[in-house]
Amino acid sequence: MDDDTIAARAGAALLNSARVLNAWSMILALSGILTLCLRPVTAIAALLFTLSLSAAALQLYHALRCRFDGAVFQTLGGASEHYARFDRWLATLQLRATPAAERSIAERVRGASRLLRRQMLSLVVQALLLGAGVAALVAGPV
């Protein structure tokens, strides 16, 4: 097995963890929605819950991108020529402005891991905003 195949498989495995992060985010989002729907909240708490849901939407975007990239790594493996054809296909569908300059598999995995870090950051921001909303709810009207 060559280095590119190992990098592609490792990237796919790494990006598979996006599923767990997304599951936690959806649990937090559901609890925020239920809180907003089932009990009266202050304006500040409502704002914080809404911002938390916005962070959940951003997290979901990154989760979908991670899932897509992981599937690409899993499917295309370590064959560089497949990625060049894939880039041309994305450009044909206008999902990419122009085919990017040739990138190595390792560079592609690094780029995809940045998406995973952004997903994690979105989840952390979501949790902090939800926690602040709960704190504002407990504190009551100011």
C-alpha positions in Angstrom: 0.0 0.0 0.0 1.5 3.4 -1.0 1.5 6.6 1.0 -1.3 8.2 -0.9 -3.6 5.2 -0.3 -2.8 5.3 3.4 -3.4 9.1 3.5 -6.8 8.7 1.8 -7.9 5.9 4.1 -6.7 7.8 7.2 -8.5 10.9 5.9 -11.7 9.0 5.4 -11.5 7.4 8.9 -10.8 10.8 10.5 -13.7 12.5 8.7 -16.0 9.7 9.9 -15.8 11.2 13.4 -17.9 14.1 12.0 -20.9 11.9 12.5 -20.5 11.8 16.3 -20.0 15.6 16.5 -23.1 16.1 14.3 -25.2 13.8 16.6 -24.2 15.8 19.7 -25.0 19.0 17.9 -28.4 17.8 16.9 -29.1 16.8 20.5 -28.2 20.3 21.7 -30.2 21.9 18.9 -33.3 19.8 19.8 -33.0 20.8 23.4 -32.7 24.4 22.4 -35.8 24.2 20.2 -37.8 22.4 22.8 -36.9 25.0 25.4 -38.0 27.8 23.1 -41.3 26.0 22.3 -42.3 24.6 25.6 -41.7 27.5 28.1 -41.6 31.2 28.1 -38.1 32.7 27.9 -36.6 36.1 28.3 -35.6 38.1 25.2 -31.9 37.5 26.0 -32.4 33.8 26.5 -34.3 33.6 23.2 -31.5 35.4 21.4 -28.9 33.1 22.8 -30.9 30.0 21.9 -31.4 31.3 18.4 -27.7 32.0 18.0 -27.1 28.5 19.3 -29.3 27.2 16.5 -27.4 29.3 14.0 -24.2 27.7 15.2 -25.9 24.3 14.8 -26.7 25.1 11.2 -23.1 26.0 10.5 -22.0 22.8 12.2 -24.4 20.8 10.0 -22.9 22.4 6.9 -19.4 21.3 8.0 -20.6 17.9 8.9 -22.1 17.4 5.4 -18.9 18.6 3.8 -16.8 16.2 6.0 -19.1 13.4 5.2 -18.8 14.1 1.4 -15.0 14.5 1.6 -14.7 11.3 3.6 -16.8 9.4 1.0 -14.5 10.8 -1.8 -11.4 9.6 0.0 -12.9 6.2 0.6 -14.1 5.8 -3.0 -11.1 7.3 -4.9 -8.4 5.9 -2.6 -4.9 7.0 -3.3 -5.0 7.3 -7.1 -4.0 10.9 -7.9 -5.3 10.8 -11.4 -8.8 10.1 -10.1 -8.7 13.3 -8.0 -7.7 15.4 -11.1 -10.7 13.9 -13.0 -12.9 14.6 -9.9 -11.8 18.2 -9.8 -12.7 18.6 -13.5 -16.1 17.0 -12.8 -16.7 19.5 -10.0 -15.8 22.4 -12.3 -18.2 21.0 -15.0 -21.0 21.0 -12.4 -20.0 24.5 -11.4 -19.4 23.4 -7.9 -15.8 24.7 -8.2 -14.9 27.8 -10.2 -12.0 26.2 -12.1 -10.1 23.0 -11.6 -7.6 23.7 -8.9 -4.0 23.2 -9.3 -2.9 19.7 -8.8 -3.0 18.9 -5.1 -1.5 15.9 -3.3 -3.7 13.5 -1.4 -2.0 14.7 1.8 -2.9 18.3 1.0 -6.5 17.3 0.4 -6.6 15.5 3.7 -5.2 18.5 5.5 -7.9 20.7 3.9 -10.6 18.3 4.9 -9.3 18.1 8.5 -9.6 21.9 8.6 -13.3 21.4 7.9 -13.5 18.9 10.8 -11.8 21.5 13.1 -14.3 24.1 12.0 -17.1 21.7 12.7 -15.7 21.1 16.2 -15.5 24.9 16.8 -19.1 25.3 15.6 -20.2 22.7 18.1 -18.3 24.3 21.0 -19.8 27.7 20.1 -23.2 26.1 19.9 -22.8 24.5 23.3 -21.5 27.7 24.9 -24.4 29.7 23.5 -26.9 27.1 24.7 -25.4 27.1 28.1 -25.5 30.9 28.2 -29.2 30.7 27.2 -29.9 28.3 30.0 -28.1 30.5 32.5 -30.1 33.5 31.2 -33.3 31.5 31.6 -32.4 30.5 35.2 -31.5 34.0 36.1 -34.9 35.2 35.0 -35.9 38.6 33.8 -33.4 41.4 34.4 
